Amino acid sequence: MEKIIKKAEILIEALPYIQKLYGKTVVIKYGGNAMINEDLKNFVMEDITLLKYIGMNPVVVHGGGPEINKALDKFDIKSEFVNGLRVTDASTMEIAQMVLVGKTNKEIVSMLNQKGGKAIGLCGIDGNLIECEQLKTNVDGKEVDLGYVGKITGINSKLIELLAKDEYIPVVAPIGVGSDGKSYNINADTVAGEIAAALGAEKLMLLTDVEGVKLNKDSNDICPALTIKEVHELIDKKVINGGMIPKVLGCVEALEKGVGRTHILDGRIPHCILLEIFTNKGIGTMIFKEKILYYSNERL
């Protein structure tokens, strides 16, 4: 009986969050180990499907770096990275698009459908969903040509809105289209942030292979909640460094463009999405403009 009562308490704990988020858009960037481990794949798909069934509008943006690497190896094409971005010539772009749109995207759609969802796969080419131009980057003061790597110039969000506010779950591959009609590979975190901003999403959730933002350099303790001001302070103190910087700055940019709350989650934890959204304590690190509570007893 105690176990049954405990389950009821968990559901009641989730109630204010369900009320607050009913009808709201939640953008989930799906990547990292959660895309590789079969058990974790299932947990993520179950979480996303449940969000839809209880009245939220989940939108999925996915990466696919490891699968692209495997495909490039098969064709004996070597990968080169500059500032964390893959140099993408015409052959690499063709393979990246084939993997992201033709394989990874459809696998995610199929898994969501198997869980009872109604997922529809998209990429930035569909309806000019993600408009972009070639991204330029600097190394030691010199401009480096990355090839078919895109910088987003616009999101035509109407198609996603129509699907998400109906009974469907949009699943977006991070391929954009230029004014010349050519395809460009874009960082999935960036795509998720821009789509969340364009949709006026209540939440942006980045699934990663880290637990969250650490409180200080010498601690493994994770900071559960940060304001934009606190993020910049931790960057200045070099507590936030390396690959975490673009993630937190992507969250900050999304917040400044109107997203309600952003989250950096450890996708290696089973049901990480539900644990973050529906529990008082949550997991990972939440970043928001200021500490405004969803309800009076929320603990941040």
Backbone torsions as a table, in degrees:
resi	resn	phi	psi	omega
1	MET	NA	-38.6	-179.6
2	GLU	-61.1	-39.4	179.3
3	LYS	-64.6	-39.3	179.6
4	ILE	-66.5	-42.1	178.1
5	ILE	-63.6	-39.4	178.9
6	LYS	-60.4	-40.2	177.9
7	LYS	-62.9	-39.3	178.0
8	ALA	-64.3	-38.7	179.3
9	GLU	-64.3	-38.1	178.1
10	ILE	-63.2	-42.0	178.8
11	LEU	-64.8	-40.4	179.0
12	ILE	-66.3	-37.6	176.6
13	GLU	-60.2	-33.8	-178.9
14	ALA	-77.9	-19.3	-172.2
15	LEU	-53.9	-51.1	-178.0
16	PRO	-62.5	-29.9	178.1
17	TYR	-73.5	-38.3	175.8
18	ILE	-62.7	-42.4	178.7
19	GLN	-62.9	-43.5	-177.3
20	LYS	-68.3	-35.6	-171.8
21	LEU	-99.5	-1.8	-180.0
22	TYR	-58.4	126.4	179.0
23	GLY	80.6	-0.8	-177.7
24	LYS	-92.7	157.7	-179.9
25	THR	-93.1	133.9	176.6
26	VAL	-123.6	116.8	179.1
27	VAL	-97.1	127.4	-176.2
28	ILE	-118.5	118.5	172.7
29	LYS	-88.8	115.0	-174.1
30	TYR	-100.9	115.1	-179.2
31	GLY	-161.8	-169.6	177.9
32	GLY	70.5	-155.0	-175.7
33	ASN	-63.9	-23.9	179.5
34	ALA	-65.2	-14.7	176.8
35	MET	-93.1	-9.3	-174.5
36	ILE	-106.4	-46.0	-177.8
37	ASN	-74.8	126.9	-173.7
38	GLU	-64.4	-41.1	178.7
39	ASP	-62.9	-44.4	-179.7
40	LEU	-65.0	-37.1	175.6
41	LYS	-54.8	-48.2	-179.0
42	ASN	-62.7	-42.0	179.8
43	PHE	-61.1	-43.8	-179.2
44	VAL	-64.6	-43.9	-179.8
45	MET	-64.0	-38.3	176.6
46	GLU	-64.0	-43.0	-179.9
47	ASP	-60.7	-48.0	-176.9
48	ILE	-64.3	-42.7	179.3
49	THR	-63.2	-41.2	178.8
50	LEU	-62.0	-41.7	178.1
51	LEU	-55.2	-42.8	-178.5
52	LYS	-65.5	-42.1	-175.4
53	TYR	-70.5	-22.7	179.0
54	ILE	-99.5	14.0	167.3
55	GLY	104.6	7.1	175.7
56	MET	-94.5	170.0	-179.1
57	ASN	-118.1	81.6	179.9
58	PRO	-73.7	140.0	173.5
59	VAL	-126.5	129.2	-176.2
60	VAL	-107.4	130.8	170.6
61	VAL	-119.4	128.3	-174.1
62	HIS	-120.6	155.0	170.8
63	GLY	-95.5	-153.1	-180.0
64	GLY	166.2	25.7	-177.5
65	GLY	-53.8	-49.9	-179.3
66	PRO	-59.1	-39.3	178.9
67	GLU	-68.4	-36.1	176.2
68	ILE	-64.1	-42.8	178.6
69	ASN	-58.6	-44.0	179.4
70	LYS	-61.0	-44.5	-178.9
71	ALA	-65.7	-40.7	178.6
72	LEU	-64.3	-38.5	177.5
73	ASP	-61.5	-39.9	180.0
74	LYS	-62.2	-34.4	179.9
75	PHE	-93.9	7.9	178.2
76	ASP	57.5	41.4	176.7
77	ILE	-107.1	121.7	-177.5
78	LYS	-81.3	142.6	178.8
79	SER	-95.7	141.4	175.2
80	GLU	-128.9	136.0	-178.8
81	PHE	-120.5	138.7	175.9
82	VAL	-128.8	122.1	-177.2
83	ASN	52.5	38.1	177.2
84	GLY	80.4	1.2	-178.8
85	LEU	-109.4	138.4	-178.6
86	ARG	-75.3	124.1	171.8
87	VAL	-67.1	124.9	-168.3
88	THR	-124.8	98.7	174.8
89	ASP	-82.5	-176.1	-174.2
90	ALA	-61.8	-41.1	-179.2
91	SER	-67.2	-42.4	178.9
92	THR	-64.7	-39.7	179.7
93	MET	-64.1	-39.8	179.5
94	GLU	-62.3	-42.0	179.5
95	ILE	-71.1	-42.3	179.2
96	ALA	-59.2	-43.5	179.2
97	GLN	-66.3	-40.0	178.9
98	MET	-61.1	-44.9	-177.5
99	VAL	-71.3	-50.2	-174.6
100	LEU	-67.4	-45.6	-174.8
101	VAL	-86.8	-44.9	-173.2
102	GLY	-84.3	-25.4	-176.3
103	LYS	-113.7	-67.0	-173.4
104	THR	-60.6	-47.3	-178.5
105	ASN	-58.6	-45.4	-176.5
106	LYS	-72.1	-30.5	175.5
107	GLU	-64.3	-42.9	179.0
108	ILE	-64.8	-44.3	177.8
109	VAL	-57.9	-45.9	-178.9
110	SER	-62.6	-43.0	-179.3
111	MET	-64.9	-41.2	177.4
112	LEU	-63.8	-40.9	178.5
113	ASN	-64.1	-36.5	177.9
114	GLN	-65.1	-28.1	179.3
115	LYS	-83.2	-2.6	178.8
116	GLY	105.2	1.0	176.3
117	GLY	-82.3	174.3	174.7
118	LYS	-124.1	84.7	-175.6
119	ALA	-92.0	147.6	177.2
120	ILE	-132.0	127.2	-178.7
121	GLY	-86.2	137.2	179.6
122	LEU	-137.2	162.0	164.6
123	CYS	-137.8	175.2	-174.3
124	GLY	-66.5	-14.1	178.5
125	ILE	-74.8	-31.9	-177.2
126	ASP	-64.9	116.7	179.7
127	GLY	60.9	26.4	-174.8
128	ASN	50.1	42.8	-175.8
129	LEU	-58.4	-45.3	179.1
130	ILE	-120.6	105.6	177.9
131	GLU	-90.0	139.5	-176.9
132	CYS	-150.8	172.9	172.7
133	GLU	-133.3	169.5	-178.9
134	GLN	-66.0	133.5	179.6
135	LEU	-85.3	131.7	174.5
136	LYS	-106.6	144.5	177.2
137	THR	-134.8	157.5	-178.3
138	ASN	-113.3	136.3	173.9
139	VAL	-128.5	116.0	-178.7
140	ASP	54.3	40.6	176.6
141	GLY	81.6	-0.2	179.9
142	LYS	-110.0	137.7	178.8
143	GLU	-75.5	130.5	-178.0
144	VAL	-113.9	131.8	178.3
145	ASP	-83.7	115.8	-179.8
146	LEU	-90.9	-1.7	-178.1
147	GLY	79.6	-132.1	-174.4
148	TYR	-87.9	58.3	173.8
149	VAL	-111.0	128.4	-169.7
150	GLY	-101.7	148.9	169.3
151	LYS	-112.9	124.3	-174.7
152	ILE	-68.3	130.6	175.9
153	THR	-112.2	-15.8	179.2
154	GLY	-172.1	147.8	175.2
155	ILE	-118.8	119.9	175.1
156	ASN	-94.0	90.7	-165.4
157	SER	-84.3	-4.5	-172.9
158	LYS	-58.3	-42.0	-178.4
159	LEU	-62.1	-45.7	179.5
160	ILE	-63.2	-42.7	-179.8
161	GLU	-60.0	-45.7	-179.0
162	LEU	-58.9	-42.2	-178.6
163	LEU	-72.7	-48.6	-174.0
164	ALA	-66.0	-35.5	-178.9
165	LYS	-82.7	-7.7	171.4
166	ASP	-94.7	-144.2	-174.5
167	GLU	-97.7	10.9	-171.4
168	TYR	-105.5	160.4	175.0
169	ILE	-115.2	105.5	178.0
170	PRO	-70.4	136.7	176.6
171	VAL	-123.7	115.4	-168.8
172	VAL	-111.2	126.4	173.0
173	ALA	-88.0	140.3	-172.5
174	PRO	-81.9	57.4	174.9
175	ILE	-113.1	125.7	179.2
176	GLY	-106.9	172.9	179.9
177	VAL	-128.2	135.0	178.2
178	GLY	-88.6	172.0	179.5
179	SER	-64.9	-19.3	177.5
180	ASP	-86.6	1.2	179.5
181	GLY	83.8	-1.2	-179.9
182	LYS	-81.9	152.5	-179.5
183	SER	-89.4	146.8	179.1
184	TYR	-134.2	140.4	175.4
185	ASN	-83.5	135.6	-177.4
186	ILE	-131.3	143.5	176.7
187	ASN	-56.8	129.3	-173.9
188	ALA	-66.5	-34.6	176.3
189	ASP	-60.2	-42.8	-180.0
190	THR	-63.9	-44.6	179.0
191	VAL	-60.7	-44.7	-179.9
192	ALA	-60.7	-43.1	179.7
193	GLY	-64.3	-42.4	-178.9
194	GLU	-69.4	-38.2	177.8
195	ILE	-67.3	-41.8	177.8
196	ALA	-59.2	-42.5	179.4
197	ALA	-66.3	-43.3	-178.9
198	ALA	-64.4	-32.3	-179.4
199	LEU	-86.9	-8.1	-174.1
200	GLY	62.8	41.5	-174.9
201	ALA	-63.4	147.1	174.3
202	GLU	-75.2	-34.3	-178.6
203	LYS	-136.3	143.9	167.5
204	LEU	-122.5	123.1	-176.4
205	MET	-121.1	121.2	179.1
206	LEU	-104.1	113.9	176.9
207	LEU	-86.2	123.4	-174.4
208	THR	-129.8	-173.2	175.2
209	ASP	-108.8	24.7	175.1
210	VAL	-126.7	157.7	-175.1
211	GLU	-74.2	-24.6	-177.0
212	GLY	147.4	-162.2	180.0
213	VAL	-88.7	127.3	-179.4
214	LYS	-75.5	150.8	-179.5
215	LEU	-68.7	-37.4	176.9
216	ASN	-156.4	172.1	-174.0
217	LYS	-60.2	-36.7	-171.1
218	ASP	-98.1	12.5	-177.0
219	SER	-124.6	149.2	173.1
220	ASN	-96.3	0.7	179.2
221	ASP	-69.1	137.8	-177.7
222	ILE	-98.3	136.2	177.2
223	CYS	-78.9	118.0	-175.3
224	PRO	-71.9	-28.4	-176.9
225	ALA	-150.5	138.1	179.4
226	LEU	-137.4	143.9	169.8
227	THR	-89.7	168.0	178.2
228	ILE	-58.8	-41.5	179.6
229	LYS	-60.1	-43.8	-179.3
230	GLU	-66.8	-33.7	176.6
231	VAL	-60.0	-48.9	-179.3
232	HIS	-63.6	-35.8	178.0
233	GLU	-64.5	-42.0	-179.7
234	LEU	-70.0	-31.5	174.7
235	ILE	-67.5	-44.0	179.2
236	ASP	-61.1	-35.0	179.6
237	LYS	-83.3	-1.0	-178.9
238	LYS	63.8	19.7	171.6
239	VAL	-71.9	-44.1	170.4
240	ILE	-90.4	120.6	-177.4
241	ASN	-149.1	178.2	175.8
242	GLY	56.9	-136.9	-175.8
243	GLY	-69.1	-13.0	178.1
244	MET	-75.4	-25.3	-177.2
245	ILE	-59.6	-52.5	-180.0
246	PRO	-62.4	-29.6	179.1
247	LYS	-67.4	-48.6	-177.8
248	VAL	-69.5	-35.7	178.1
249	LEU	-69.1	-31.5	173.6
250	GLY	-64.5	-39.1	175.9
251	CYS	-64.0	-43.7	-179.9
252	VAL	-61.1	-44.5	180.0
253	GLU	-62.1	-41.0	178.6
254	ALA	-63.1	-41.4	178.3
255	LEU	-63.0	-42.0	-179.5
256	GLU	-67.8	-19.3	178.0
257	LYS	-97.7	7.3	171.2
258	GLY	115.2	-2.5	177.0
259	VAL	-70.2	141.9	-174.5
260	GLY	-72.8	-55.3	-180.0
261	ARG	-140.2	148.5	176.3
262	THR	-125.4	152.8	-174.4
263	HIS	-139.9	136.5	169.8
264	ILE	-109.4	114.0	-171.7
265	LEU	-118.2	152.0	174.3
266	ASP	-85.9	103.2	-178.2
267	GLY	-69.2	-4.8	178.3
268	ARG	-82.1	-10.0	179.3
269	ILE	-88.3	126.0	179.3
270	PRO	-57.0	133.5	178.1
271	HIS	58.1	38.6	-177.6
272	CYS	-60.8	-33.1	-178.4
273	ILE	-66.0	-46.4	179.5
274	LEU	-66.2	-39.3	-179.4
275	LEU	-63.5	-35.4	179.3
276	GLU	-75.9	-45.5	-172.7
277	ILE	-73.6	-39.8	-165.9
278	PHE	-109.1	9.0	177.6
279	THR	-120.2	149.7	-180.0
280	ASN	-62.1	-42.5	-176.8
281	LYS	-75.3	-41.1	-178.8
282	GLY	69.0	-177.4	175.2
283	ILE	-138.0	168.7	178.4
284	GLY	67.9	-158.3	-178.5
285	THR	-121.0	127.8	175.4
286	MET	-100.9	135.5	177.9
287	ILE	-121.3	130.2	178.1
288	PHE	-144.9	169.6	-178.8
289	LYS	-64.4	-48.9	178.0
290	GLU	-151.2	159.8	-173.1
291	LYS	-79.3	82.8	175.1
292	ILE	-103.7	125.0	-175.1
293	LEU	-77.8	147.1	172.4
294	TYR	-72.3	-37.2	176.1
295	TYR	-151.7	165.5	-166.5
296	SER	-60.8	-31.0	-176.4
297	ASN	-98.2	8.8	179.0
298	GLU	-66.8	138.9	-179.2
299	ARG	-108.2	119.4	179.4
300	LEU	-119.5	NA	NA
